[in-house]
Amino acid sequence: MKKFTLLFIFMLLIGIGSCKKKDDLGYCNTNWASALTTEMNAMISAALTYSSAPTTANCTAYKTSVSKYIDALEPWGDCPLYASGTNKAQFDAAIAEARVDLQTACQ
């Protein structure tokens, strides 16, 4: 869960502003945190539920919500703010690490 929190903080720090460059990736023109509010809230709710009642069903719900959040977040790596150089490498590494960590969540 610490890794997911770190991913969230990393993305919040980098993505606090919207992509400034006009491009054909329409979602890049909005703040990612605002666009992913539904997924983020579902992930937070599932994490709180699992932490208060660590059952297999709650773990599965938590992992599903995190996976949906990662899936929704991943396309933002194509935005100009993240799509080049170190930012892209860090973004891709954070996404990959989150997917690996998700496999062993709730153990």
C-alpha positions in Angstrom: 0.0 0.0 0.0 3.0 2.3 0.6 4.0 1.9 -3.1 0.6 3.0 -4.2 0.7 6.0 -1.9 4.1 6.9 -3.3 2.7 6.6 -6.8 -0.2 8.8 -5.9 2.1 11.4 -4.4 4.5 11.3 -7.3 1.7 11.8 -9.8 0.2 14.5 -7.7 3.4 16.5 -7.6 4.1 16.1 -11.3 0.5 16.4 -12.4 -0.8 19.2 -10.3 -1.2 21.4 -13.3 -2.7 20.5 -16.6 -0.8 19.9 -19.8 -0.3 23.3 -21.3 0.5 22.4 -24.9 -2.4 22.1 -27.3 -2.4 18.7 -28.9 -4.7 16.0 -30.2 -4.8 14.2 -26.8 -7.8 16.1 -25.5 -7.5 14.8 -22.0 -4.1 16.4 -21.7 -5.8 19.7 -21.5 -7.4 18.9 -18.2 -5.9 18.3 -14.8 -5.4 14.5 -14.4 -6.4 14.5 -10.7 -9.7 16.1 -11.6 -10.3 13.7 -14.5 -9.5 10.6 -12.4 -11.5 11.6 -9.3 -13.9 8.7 -9.6 -11.1 6.1 -9.8 -9.1 7.9 -7.1 -12.1 8.0 -4.7 -12.9 4.3 -5.4 -9.3 3.4 -4.7 -9.2 5.3 -1.4 -12.5 3.9 -0.3 -11.4 0.4 -1.1 -8.1 0.9 0.8 -9.9 2.2 3.8 -12.4 -0.7 3.7 -9.6 -3.2 3.4 -7.6 -1.7 6.2 -10.5 -1.8 8.6 -11.6 -5.3 7.5 -8.8 -7.2 5.8 -10.9 -10.0 4.1 -10.2 -11.7 0.8 -13.2 -10.0 -0.7 -12.0 -6.5 0.4 -8.5 -7.3 -0.9 -9.9 -8.2 -4.2 -12.0 -5.0 -4.3 -8.9 -3.0 -3.4 -6.8 -4.6 -6.0 -9.5 -4.1 -8.6 -9.8 -0.4 -7.8 -6.1 0.1 -7.9 -5.9 -1.6 -11.2 -8.6 0.6 -12.6 -6.9 3.7 -11.3 -3.6 2.6 -12.9 -5.4 1.8 -16.2 -7.0 5.3 -16.2 -3.7 7.0 -15.2 -1.5 5.3 -17.8 -2.7 7.2 -20.9 -1.6 10.4 -19.2 2.0 9.3 -19.9 1.4 10.3 -23.5 0.8 13.9 -22.6 3.5 16.4 -23.5 4.3 17.0 -19.9 5.3 13.4 -19.3 6.0 12.1 -22.8 9.7 12.9 -23.1 13.0 12.4 -21.3 13.2 11.8 -17.6 9.6 12.5 -16.9 8.5 9.7 -19.3 11.0 7.3 -17.8 9.9 8.0 -14.3 6.2 7.9 -15.2 6.6 4.5 -17.0 8.7 3.1 -14.1 6.1 4.2 -11.5 3.3 2.6 -13.5 5.3 -0.6 -14.0 6.3 -0.8 -10.3 2.7 -0.2 -9.2 1.5 -3.1 -11.5 4.1 -5.4 -10.0 3.4 -4.3 -6.4 -0.3 -4.9 -7.0 0.3 -8.6 -7.6 1.5 -9.0 -4.0 -0.9 -6.5 -2.3 -2.8 -7.8 0.7 -0.2 -10.4 1.7 
